[in-house]
């Protein structure tokens, strides 16, 4: 009866010894922890999972759109949203006058985080609209006139606008950020010009030949960065990078993650393929002030490399000690079993 318990302990020890995945920002001092409560991905069949293993979250952080009861534990859906569990969440179909949305059930409370969203905007014809939005707001799940969600929101909205109403000199699709205060109305007539925090043109994003993605990275009181992938696979184009000195980037400490889209007289398919959310943290002993100092002290760089090596060594030594410890337990258990068997045999 003790063997299953011992095996379970060994499995748990193995999981605890696996370090978190490295942050994709080329900074060795920052690591990430997957947030399953704010992540979504298609439910691949076993064969499809093997075919897509390169892009799969092999660390167990995959969170299907729907569970076995055709419900979502962590997200609510509404409006015209349609879910195909093995392919996409379609916020709107290529039909006029549609609105659809999804919102997390629990707030995103991480101090520093990154959200990577894969999406697809596609449809027939040359005339299309209107676009979709990603939200990090105090409000959740309320349908409205701003890309399918409510106006006068409090928090951050990232708008992927595919139809040009009245904004001379700007190429569309256009991607922009707006920080809502709960009272200001979105400038619909001028495609958000009066509300723009930062933005960029992304011509070629619609019907792109490669997977289209956006990656939003937030460090509280430090930076807000948006990168796009639409020109070629694995090539990210920076849309904007903001610091508190440039603009107010304070996102509410309790904010819900949402996605919404709408069509008017013109339409498009607005599909969400996957959402990957991660909590970012600094590795123990990392040089947090290195970027501020601009690398003026080269000795700090050497000490940073040294601390990184020491950390790897400490992980290896910890794992080695755990293996020895549990090996000793297993050996003692089997030794006791053999001794007890011989003792019982000697009685007869």
HELIX and SHEET records of a PDB file:
HELIX    1   1 UNK A    2  UNK A   16  1                                  15    
HELIX    2   2 UNK A   36  UNK A   38  5                                   3    
HELIX    3   3 UNK A   46  UNK A   51  1                                   6    
HELIX    4   4 UNK A  188  UNK A  190  5                                   3    
HELIX    5   5 UNK A  193  UNK A  195  5                                   3    
HELIX    6   6 UNK A  290  UNK A  293  1                                   4    
HELIX    7   7 UNK A  298  UNK A  347  1                                  50    
SHEET    1   A 4 UNK A  30  UNK A  34  0                                        
SHEET    2   A 4 UNK A 269  UNK A 282 -1                                        
SHEET    3   A 4 UNK A  88  UNK A  92 -1                                        
SHEET    4   A 4 UNK A  82  UNK A  84 -1                                        
SHEET    1   B 6 UNK A  30  UNK A  34  0                                        
SHEET    2   B 6 UNK A 269  UNK A 282 -1                                        
SHEET    3   B 6 UNK A 112  UNK A 122 -1                                        
SHEET    4   B 6 UNK A 212  UNK A 219 -1                                        
SHEET    5   B 6 UNK A 223  UNK A 229 -1                                        
SHEET    6   B 6 UNK A 237  UNK A 242 -1                                        
SHEET    1   C 7 UNK A  75  UNK A  79  0                                        
SHEET    2   C 7 UNK A  99  UNK A 104 -1                                        
SHEET    3   C 7 UNK A 256  UNK A 262 -1                                        
SHEET    4   C 7 UNK A 131  UNK A 137 -1                                        
SHEET    5   C 7 UNK A 154  UNK A 161 -1                                        
SHEET    6   C 7 UNK A 174  UNK A 181 -1                                        
SHEET    7   C 7 UNK A 198  UNK A 201 -1                                        
SHEET    1   D 2 UNK A 143  UNK A 146  0                                        
SHEET    2   D 2 UNK A 149  UNK A 149 -1                                        
END                                                                             
